[in-house]
Amino acid sequence: MSIFQKSVINKHLANLDSRQIKKAYQKFRKNYNSVKIEKIKNLKGEEIAIVEMSV
């Protein structure tokens, strides 16, 4: 069971600015490149919290 109805999600997705989405995604990719993602996958939960605090 989902939290939001699909019509509500679709309404909000339709109102998003694609330029802002692309900009935010580029920022995400800059911070979380493939090497960093692989390191995170290999860490335990406690270690991830430490890594995130140091960023």
C-alpha positions as CSV (number, residue, x, y, z in Angstrom):
1,M,0.0,0.0,0.0
2,S,1.5,3.3,-1.0
3,I,1.5,6.5,1.1
4,F,0.2,8.7,-1.7
5,Q,-2.3,8.2,-4.5
6,K,-0.8,7.9,-7.9
7,S,-2.9,10.9,-9.1
8,V,-1.3,13.1,-6.4
9,I,2.2,11.9,-7.2
10,N,1.6,12.5,-11.0
11,K,0.2,16.0,-10.3
12,H,3.3,17.0,-8.3
13,L,5.7,15.4,-10.8
14,A,4.1,17.3,-13.6
15,N,4.7,20.6,-11.8
16,L,8.5,20.0,-11.3
17,D,10.9,22.2,-13.2
18,S,13.1,19.9,-15.3
19,R,16.1,22.3,-15.1
20,Q,16.0,22.2,-11.3
21,I,15.8,18.4,-11.4
22,K,18.8,18.2,-13.8
23,K,20.8,20.6,-11.7
24,A,20.0,18.7,-8.5
25,Y,20.9,15.4,-10.1
26,Q,24.2,16.8,-11.3
27,K,25.0,17.9,-7.8
28,F,24.1,14.5,-6.5
29,R,26.3,12.8,-9.1
30,K,29.2,15.1,-8.3
31,N,29.0,14.2,-4.6
32,Y,28.2,10.5,-5.1
33,N,30.3,9.3,-7.9
34,S,30.5,5.6,-8.7
35,V,33.7,5.1,-6.6
36,K,32.0,6.6,-3.5
37,I,28.9,4.6,-4.1
38,E,30.9,1.4,-4.2
39,K,32.6,2.3,-1.0
40,I,29.3,3.0,0.7
41,K,27.9,-0.3,-0.5
42,N,30.8,-2.1,1.3
43,L,30.4,-0.2,4.6
44,K,28.4,-1.2,7.6
45,G,25.6,1.2,8.8
46,E,27.7,2.7,11.6
47,E,30.6,3.4,9.2
48,I,28.2,5.1,6.7
49,A,27.1,7.6,9.4
50,I,30.7,8.5,10.1
51,V,31.5,9.0,6.3
52,E,28.4,11.2,5.9
53,M,29.4,13.3,8.9
54,S,32.8,13.9,7.5
55,V,31.5,15.2,4.1
